[in-house]
Amino acid sequence: MIPVDVDFSLHMIDENLTSPLSITVINLTKNADVYYWTFENGDPATSSKKDPGTIIFTSPGEHKISLEAWNSGDHKAKSSLIHVDSIVRLDFSSEVEINNYAPAQIHIINRSSGGSNYRWIFEGGDPATYEGFSPPSITYHQKGNYDIILIANNGSADFILRKNIEILDSLNATFAIIPSFEDIDDMEAPFRARLKADLQGVESILWKCDNAVITNETSPDADLFINEAGTYTVYLNISNGKQEKTVSSEIIVKPNTNLRSHNDIRFGINTAQESIGSVYSTLLRRNFKSSEINASNGPFIDIAFLGLNATFVYNRFISPDNLFDTPLTPVIGAKTTKFINLQEQRSPVQLTVEQFNTMTTDIYLKELDLTIVDTANDYFSSSSLPRIVLFETADGRKGAILVKEIVKNGLENSYILTDIKIQKND
């Protein structure tokens, strides 16, 4: 009798025992003629080959591998156990409580299977880590994009799933009160302004201001109208569905003087109409050089000055719609403005220099009588300064021009320096 020496070894690609596990069986048996292998829950389940090759196990748990070997005189057997770890399937979802504006709470629903333990990493979250199948709610306090990382282990290997969440800005807002062009220089009633909000993490807004009218009160850009003088507080209420906040700003509206002042306005002589400008708009509050006059601004130009030369012997204010027979550039679309260049000749003096300088309301202007106006021969010279020139625009606003200084500086740079006071007629 020749004794049988039964032996075999098992080889794996690595130490990862996760299903499906491939085992290569190496037969080390001596003196046998017949072999019978049994692979519990394996594929194949049995084999009579001397070298059965690779066996695949898909069921997790302990599995027995057995070999019976014999010859005509001896029969031996050997068994060995292998452990197969379960298949790991990772899946989870993150649900936001209310919305994802910071601070945001995230609930995790873990749908994973096959792991023997679970570890979580919450970048930027509170808590930052957790060990267990179902983590608690996670709070994110700051805006950003953050990874949620799940690491599951089945006993032999780590399996990782990473998902990203976005946290939006926390609730905040600032706003500006931007006075209209008509009101920015004096802040007087009636007062008009644009409300412009800079929003962060906001879903809905509402403007409020007692005793004022707000148009488009639920828009980031709204219009404000205040009819009476006083101190007003503008409130902006903001919400993102889970938080509310109110920001405010105070504004003081002055009483209406119905008077607008334009100081240090230069009018060039006719040869300086391009370098300095000889026409002015009291509505746009600026002068225009001859090359700047066009069909768009022409209807707003209401004062023109005709100074023949740098000697300033002949000077007069003239209606901008009556420039065609003068050296000045015609104003397209201009309207009629009535002037009294020589109060002392056309009527009794209605407004003195002292009255002009002390005028803080339109009390003097509204009493002016401009029914008797200039003739073409009414002009003043440089010797009769300071001088008050009265006028009334086509839209009925009465005003006065204080000619306070003559500047002689050649053909292209000579001008008169003036202050203008005119009714607003809001």
Helices and strands as residue ranges (DSSP letters): E 8-11, E 21-27, E 34-39, E 42-43, E 46-47, E 53-57, E 61-70, E 75-84, E 92-96, E 104-110, E 117-122, E 125-126, E 129-131, E 138-140, E 144-153, E 158-167, E 172-179, E 191-200, E 204-208, E 213-215, E 221-226, E 230-239, E 244-253, E 259-268, G 270-272, E 279-281, E 286-288, G 290-292, G 298-300, E 303-307, E 315-318, E 338-340, H 343-346, H 353-358, G 365-367, E 387-392, E 398-407, E 415-423
